[in-house]
Amino acid sequence: MTLTTDILHAWFRQFNADYFGDELPVPRIALSKARTRLGTMSYRRVRKLLRWTYTDFTIRISIYYECTEREFQETLLHEMIHLYIAYHNITDTSSHGKVFRQIMQRLNNEHGWNITITSSMRNHKLTPVQRKITVANYFLVLAIELDDGGRMFTVVNKKAIRKVYDALRNCRNIVKHRWYVSLDPYFLDFPCVRSLRARRVSIDVYNEKTAAMQPLALKEP
């Protein structure tokens, strides 16, 4: 669906009344193009007398990926739980600690939501606009097979191909490597390296991703 801040404000008012007793202050609500999080809640912490208070609340919802209405709503509810905890100055055991989980479970069990602690980006497609933008920003993926049967991926900075290739030639435990280009969001949380550093993956993941990627006939230096 196409998300707007007007839609988010309408949902916020409804959820605030239905689930939070109309107690929550209306935050600044904005759209973002975050790639690693579907939603965030931020605030400013101010010292007043002997205690900290929280102000200037902002909720941002990412429109970088295609999401259903339900997914956007559950993302907003996730951030509203954070807002509830911060606004009431509740001490939790962690960012998604005991208090957060109790509220989340109440909403899920009593109202049929499926709010989660984290959301994986791997199963979300980019929006059409982002797909066009990202074509020029493809991932240059190096797939590596090791002599112990291990499999590895790394995303290489395009300006560092020569340096990485030189390191490949001097690495005796690498038995095979191949270059690919990919737009798969799976690689979003990989660092874009300028040296030979890679991440181990399972053989199943390795086979799945290499089968889906486009091989690159790279003329190595």
C-alpha positions, 0 to 999 in steps of 0.5 A: 500500500502507499503510506502517508503521514495522514494515514499514520496519524489516523491510525495513531489516534485510533490505536491510542484510544483503543489500546492506550487509554488516550494517554499518549502524546501525539508525536511527530510522525514522519516517513523515512527510507530506512533500510534496516528498520521498518520503524523507529521512535526517538525523543529528547531527554531533559533533566528536570530537578532530580529526574529525567523527562522525555520530550520531542517524541518522533515516530518514523516509519520506513517506506523503503520496502513494500508492506501490507497495511497490517505490517505498517500498522503493527510497526506503528504499534511497536513504536507506540509501545516504546512511546508509552514506556518512555512517556511514562518514564518506565524503567524496563529491563532492556530496549525490548525487555519485560515491560515491552513484551508484556504490552506486546503480548497483551495486544497480540493475545487480546486484539489479534495483532502479530507485533514482533520484537524485530522485523526481517528485511529479507522477505520484503521487496523494495518499492518500485521507486526504490528498485529504480534507485537501487539498480545503480547501487547493486551489491558486488558480492564475492562468494567463497568456498573454503577447503574445509567445506565452509561457505562465505559471502562478502560485499566488496567496495567496487573501488577495492576489487584489485586489493581484494583480488590480490588477497584472494591469490594469497589465501590458501584455504580458498578453493573457489570464488565467484563474483556476482551482482545482486539487489537482494536486501539480504546483503543490506547488513553486510559491510561494504569491505575494502579488504578480504573480510567475509561472513560464513553462511550455511551451505543452504543459504549459499546455494540459495543466494548464488542460484538467485544472483547474476554471475559477473564475468569480472576481469580481475586485475 
